[in-house]
């Protein structure tokens, strides 16, 4: 069988078992899990493994991905605030969308009315991470106006933390969210059955039996996919790290000076590199680059090699301490979430699937 490089190897068994562990942990605390598929470009095989793991439904930021996921016949959630240009598709395809703009909600209502549907929304509140969300002081009036829309149902409040500024969920911001929920319930008589208060960054709190969670829904991607805590990057207690592995092929191997020759300008990405002269080193080039991955998010399985940098199509590595290596050899990497996102989105990285319980 011909092997196509670069490639990413995907262990569906570990993704399914990671999902099961997280779902069980959350369900024991009265929390439902939606699996976030944007990190794998809504790959259908990965999405199926997540569903087998017991998640309530699948969530993604892009309508193109959600249209693809529709064939799995499961509940779908749009994570990114809808664009005005896509409201027709939102009402047609997804069951729930996250919203923070009144004008968008009014357009969703009109489309839903035309289609004789009721569209469900979760209103997002900005509790400090400064990505999407209504400011707390504006929430009541906006919710009051949305309540009167005939074909929109507010089913909950939500917030996003850790993704933009790295603000973590804690007792203070969770208490603030619960206060907002209670205010809307009492003053506007809206039931708000869903409190969608976070993502993978909220999972470590669930390990603390003394912690009382206000949320009953989490949107989880990274910890299922990579088995790591957010944002620390450490292994999550219940999950496996053996889910994805990137393979790149050595296309050049030469002893070269580490010092450059000639007048230095900016590189192809507008950056001026800092050059450190380490003398003559065994320098390798791999057939993958920034068009496919974030090189800063790659971690060589071999501790004897280091990544020196990358251009669009080339990854430069120092192999001086690696023995018995030759042209055409494959080098393995673990990935950060950002590198995984790039590799799964890139059409130039081949996807290979297998199913094994081995680490």
C-alpha positions as CSV (number, residue, x, y, z in Angstrom):
1,X,0.0,0.0,0.0
2,X,1.3,3.4,-1.0
3,X,1.9,5.7,2.0
4,X,1.1,9.4,1.4
5,X,3.1,11.9,3.4
6,X,2.7,14.1,5.3
7,X,0.0,12.3,7.2
8,X,-1.9,12.4,10.5
9,X,-2.7,9.1,12.2
10,X,-6.0,9.1,14.1
11,X,-6.8,6.6,16.8
12,X,-10.6,6.4,16.9
13,X,-10.6,4.0,19.8
14,X,-8.8,6.5,22.1
15,X,-11.1,9.4,20.9
16,X,-14.1,7.3,21.8
17,X,-12.7,6.3,25.2
18,X,-11.7,9.9,26.0
19,X,-15.3,10.9,25.2
20,X,-16.8,8.2,27.4
21,X,-14.6,9.2,30.3
22,X,-15.5,12.9,30.1
23,X,-19.2,12.1,29.5
24,X,-19.3,9.9,32.6
25,X,-17.6,12.4,34.7
26,X,-19.9,15.2,33.6
27,X,-23.1,13.1,33.7
28,X,-22.3,12.2,37.3
29,X,-22.5,16.0,38.1
30,X,-25.7,16.5,36.1
31,X,-23.9,18.0,33.1
32,X,-24.4,17.2,29.4
33,X,-21.5,17.2,27.0
34,X,-21.6,18.5,23.4
35,X,-18.5,17.5,21.4
36,X,-16.8,20.3,19.5
37,X,-15.6,19.2,16.1
38,X,-13.9,22.3,14.7
39,X,-10.5,21.1,15.8
40,X,-10.7,18.3,13.2
41,X,-12.6,20.2,10.5
42,X,-15.7,18.2,11.3
43,X,-14.1,14.9,10.2
44,X,-17.0,12.4,10.1
45,X,-15.1,9.4,11.4
46,X,-13.9,11.4,14.4
47,X,-17.4,12.8,14.9
48,X,-18.9,9.3,14.9
49,X,-16.3,8.2,17.6
50,X,-17.5,11.2,19.7
51,X,-21.1,10.2,19.3
52,X,-20.3,6.6,20.2
53,X,-18.7,8.0,23.4
54,X,-22.1,9.3,24.5
55,X,-22.2,13.1,23.8
56,X,-25.6,14.8,23.4
57,X,-24.7,16.3,20.0
58,X,-22.0,17.9,17.9
59,X,-21.0,21.6,17.9
60,X,-19.0,23.5,15.3
61,X,-18.2,27.1,14.4
62,X,-18.6,26.8,10.7
63,X,-21.8,26.2,8.7
64,X,-19.9,24.3,6.0
65,X,-18.8,21.8,8.7
66,X,-22.3,21.6,10.2
67,X,-23.8,20.9,6.8
68,X,-21.4,18.0,6.5
69,X,-22.3,16.7,10.0
70,X,-26.0,16.8,9.1
71,X,-25.7,13.3,7.6
72,X,-25.0,11.8,11.1
73,X,-28.5,12.7,12.1
74,X,-27.7,14.0,15.5
75,X,-28.4,17.4,17.3
76,X,-26.2,20.2,16.0
77,X,-25.1,23.5,17.5
78,X,-23.5,26.5,15.8
79,X,-20.8,27.8,18.2
80,X,-19.8,31.0,16.3
81,X,-22.2,33.9,16.3
82,X,-24.2,33.6,13.0
83,X,-23.3,35.9,10.2
84,X,-26.2,37.8,8.7
85,X,-25.4,36.3,5.4
86,X,-25.9,32.7,6.7
87,X,-29.1,33.0,8.8
88,X,-31.1,31.0,6.3
89,X,-28.8,28.0,6.5
90,X,-28.6,28.3,10.3
91,X,-32.3,27.9,10.7
92,X,-32.4,25.1,8.1
93,X,-29.5,23.0,9.4
94,X,-28.8,23.6,13.1
95,X,-30.9,22.9,16.2
96,X,-29.3,25.5,18.5
97,X,-27.2,28.6,17.8
98,X,-25.2,30.8,20.2
99,X,-26.1,34.5,19.9
100,X,-25.1,37.9,21.1
101,X,-26.4,40.3,18.5
102,X,-30.0,41.4,18.6
103,X,-30.1,42.2,14.9
104,X,-29.0,38.7,14.0
105,X,-31.6,37.2,16.4
106,X,-34.4,39.3,14.7
107,X,-33.3,38.0,11.3
108,X,-33.2,34.4,12.6
109,X,-36.7,35.0,13.8
110,X,-37.9,36.2,10.4
111,X,-36.4,33.2,8.6
112,X,-37.8,30.8,11.2
113,X,-41.2,32.4,10.7
114,X,-41.0,32.0,6.9
115,X,-40.0,28.3,7.4
116,X,-42.7,27.7,10.0
117,X,-40.0,26.7,12.6
118,X,-39.0,27.8,16.1
119,X,-35.3,28.3,16.3
120,X,-33.6,27.7,19.7
121,X,-30.8,30.0,20.9
122,X,-28.4,30.4,23.8
123,X,-27.6,34.0,24.7
124,X,-23.9,34.4,25.3
125,X,-22.7,36.7,28.1
126,X,-19.2,38.2,28.2
127,X,-17.8,37.5,31.7
128,X,-14.3,38.8,31.1
129,X,-12.6,36.8,28.3
130,X,-13.7,39.5,25.9
131,X,-14.6,37.4,22.9
132,X,-18.3,37.1,22.0
133,X,-21.0,37.9,24.5
134,X,-23.5,40.5,25.7
135,X,-22.2,42.6,28.5
136,X,-24.0,41.7,31.8
137,X,-25.5,45.2,32.2
138,X,-27.1,45.0,28.8
139,X,-28.5,41.4,29.0
140,X,-31.9,42.0,30.6
141,X,-33.1,44.5,28.0
142,X,-31.9,42.4,25.1
143,X,-33.5,39.2,26.5
144,X,-36.7,41.1,27.2
145,X,-36.9,42.2,23.5
146,X,-36.1,38.7,22.2
147,X,-38.7,37.1,24.4
148,X,-41.4,38.8,22.3
149,X,-40.1,37.3,19.0
150,X,-42.6,34.7,17.8
151,X,-40.2,32.1,16.4
152,X,-37.2,32.3,18.7
153,X,-36.9,30.4,21.9
154,X,-34.2,31.4,24.4
155,X,-33.3,28.0,26.0
156,X,-30.3,29.2,28.0
157,X,-27.5,31.5,28.9
158,X,-23.8,30.7,28.1
159,X,-20.4,32.1,28.3
160,X,-17.0,31.5,26.7
161,X,-13.8,31.5,28.8
162,X,-10.1,30.6,28.2
163,X,-10.3,30.9,24.4
164,X,-9.2,34.5,23.7
165,X,-7.7,36.1,26.8
166,X,-7.2,32.9,28.7
167,X,-9.6,33.9,31.5
168,X,-10.4,30.8,33.5
169,X,-13.7,29.7,35.0
170,X,-13.9,30.3,38.7
171,X,-16.3,30.8,41.5
172,X,-16.7,34.5,40.9
173,X,-17.6,34.4,37.2
174,X,-19.8,31.3,37.6
175,X,-21.7,33.0,40.5
176,X,-22.2,36.1,38.3
177,X,-23.6,33.9,35.5
178,X,-26.0,32.2,37.9
179,X,-27.2,35.5,39.2
180,X,-27.9,36.6,35.6
181,X,-29.8,33.3,35.0
182,X,-31.9,33.8,38.1
183,X,-32.7,37.4,37.2
184,X,-33.9,36.5,33.8
185,X,-36.0,33.6,35.1
186,X,-37.7,35.7,37.8
187,X,-38.2,39.0,36.0
188,X,-38.9,37.7,32.5
189,X,-40.4,34.3,33.4
190,X,-38.2,32.6,30.9
191,X,-37.4,29.0,32.0
192,X,-33.7,28.9,30.7
193,X,-33.2,25.2,31.2
194,X,-29.6,25.3,29.8
195,X,-26.6,27.0,31.5
196,X,-23.8,26.5,29.0
197,X,-20.9,27.8,31.1
198,X,-17.8,26.6,29.4
199,X,-15.5,24.3,27.5
200,X,-12.6,22.0,28.1
201,X,-11.2,24.5,30.6
202,X,-14.0,23.7,33.0
203,X,-13.3,20.0,33.2
204,X,-10.6,20.1,35.9
205,X,-13.2,21.7,38.3
206,X,-15.4,18.6,37.9
207,X,-12.7,16.4,39.5
208,X,-13.1,18.4,42.7
209,X,-16.0,16.7,44.5
210,X,-16.3,19.8,46.7
211,X,-16.9,22.0,43.7
212,X,-20.6,22.8,43.1
213,X,-21.1,23.4,39.4
214,X,-23.7,26.0,38.2
215,X,-23.5,24.7,34.6
216,X,-25.5,21.8,33.1
217,X,-23.8,21.9,29.7
218,X,-20.2,22.0,28.5
219,X,-18.9,22.3,25.0
220,X,-15.8,20.1,24.8
221,X,-13.2,19.7,22.0
222,X,-9.6,19.8,23.0
223,X,-9.7,17.5,26.0
224,X,-11.5,14.8,24.0
225,X,-9.3,15.1,21.0
226,X,-5.9,15.5,22.7
227,X,-6.5,14.3,26.2
228,X,-5.0,17.5,27.7
229,X,-6.2,20.1,30.2
230,X,-6.9,23.6,29.0
231,X,-5.0,25.9,29.2
232,X,-2.2,24.2,31.1
233,X,-1.6,21.6,28.4
234,X,-1.0,18.9,31.1
235,X,-2.6,15.5,30.6
236,X,-6.1,15.3,31.9
237,X,-6.5,12.8,34.6
238,X,-9.0,10.5,32.9
239,X,-7.9,10.7,29.2
240,X,-5.3,9.3,26.8
241,X,-2.8,11.3,24.9
242,X,-2.5,8.7,22.2
243,X,-5.1,10.1,19.8
244,X,-3.3,11.9,17.0
245,X,0.2,11.6,15.6
246,X,1.7,13.6,12.7
247,X,4.2,11.9,10.4
248,X,6.5,13.9,8.1
249,X,9.1,12.6,5.7
250,X,12.8,13.7,5.5
251,X,13.5,15.2,2.1
252,X,16.9,16.6,2.7
253,X,19.7,15.6,5.1
254,X,23.0,17.4,5.1
255,X,25.7,18.7,7.5
256,X,25.4,22.5,7.2
257,X,26.6,25.6,9.0
258,X,24.0,27.1,11.3
259,X,25.2,30.6,10.6
260,X,23.7,32.2,7.5
261,X,25.7,33.8,4.8
262,X,24.8,37.2,3.3
263,X,22.8,40.3,4.3
264,X,19.7,39.3,6.4
265,X,16.3,40.7,5.8
266,X,12.8,39.5,6.9
267,X,11.7,36.0,6.1
268,X,8.7,35.1,3.9
269,X,6.3,35.8,6.8
270,X,7.7,39.3,7.6
271,X,9.8,38.2,10.6
272,X,13.5,38.8,11.2
273,X,14.9,35.6,12.6
274,X,17.5,35.5,15.4
275,X,20.4,33.5,14.2
276,X,22.5,31.5,16.7
277,X,25.8,30.1,15.4
278,X,26.1,26.5,16.7
279,X,28.7,25.5,14.1
280,X,28.2,22.6,11.7
281,X,25.1,20.6,12.5
282,X,23.2,17.7,10.9
283,X,20.3,19.6,9.4
284,X,17.2,17.9,8.0
285,X,14.2,19.3,6.0
286,X,10.8,17.7,6.3
287,X,8.1,17.9,3.6
288,X,5.6,19.9,5.6
289,X,5.3,23.6,6.5
290,X,3.3,26.5,7.8
291,X,0.6,26.0,5.2
292,X,-0.2,22.8,7.0
293,X,0.7,23.3,10.7
294,X,1.8,25.7,13.3
295,X,5.5,24.5,13.8
296,X,5.5,26.0,17.3
297,X,2.8,23.4,18.1
298,X,4.7,20.3,17.1
299,X,6.5,18.2,19.7
300,X,8.9,15.5,18.3
301,X,8.4,12.1,19.8
302,X,12.2,11.7,19.7
303,X,13.8,13.9,22.4
304,X,17.0,13.9,20.5
305,X,15.9,16.3,17.7
306,X,14.8,19.9,17.8
307,X,12.7,22.1,15.4
308,X,14.7,25.0,14.1
309,X,12.0,26.7,12.1
310,X,9.7,26.5,9.1
311,X,8.7,28.1,5.8
312,X,5.5,27.6,3.9
313,X,6.3,24.0,2.7
314,X,9.5,23.1,4.7
315,X,10.1,22.2,8.4
316,X,13.8,22.5,9.4
317,X,15.0,20.2,12.1
318,X,18.3,19.6,13.9
319,X,19.2,15.9,13.8
320,X,22.7,16.0,15.1
321,X,22.0,13.8,18.1
322,X,19.8,11.3,16.1
323,X,21.6,8.1,15.1
324,X,20.8,5.9,12.1
325,X,18.7,8.4,10.2
326,X,18.5,8.6,6.4
327,X,16.7,10.3,3.6
328,X,13.1,9.2,3.3
329,X,12.8,8.3,7.0
330,X,9.6,9.4,8.8
331,X,9.6,11.6,11.9
332,X,6.7,11.5,14.3
333,X,5.2,14.5,16.2
334,X,2.6,15.1,18.8
335,X,0.5,18.2,18.3
336,X,-0.9,21.2,20.1
337,X,-4.6,22.1,19.5
338,X,-3.5,24.8,17.0
339,X,-1.2,22.4,15.1
340,X,-4.0,19.8,15.0
341,X,-6.4,22.4,13.7
342,X,-4.1,23.2,10.8
343,X,-3.2,19.6,10.0
344,X,-6.8,18.4,9.9
345,X,-7.9,21.4,7.8
346,X,-5.0,21.1,5.3
347,X,-5.9,19.1,2.2
348,X,-2.1,18.4,1.9
349,X,-2.0,16.3,5.1
350,X,-3.3,12.8,4.5
351,X,-5.7,11.4,7.1
352,X,-5.3,7.7,8.2
353,X,-7.5,6.0,10.8
354,X,-7.0,3.1,13.0
355,X,-8.6,1.6,16.1
356,X,-6.5,0.3,18.9
357,X,-6.5,0.4,22.7
358,X,-2.7,0.5,22.9
359,X,-1.0,3.7,24.1
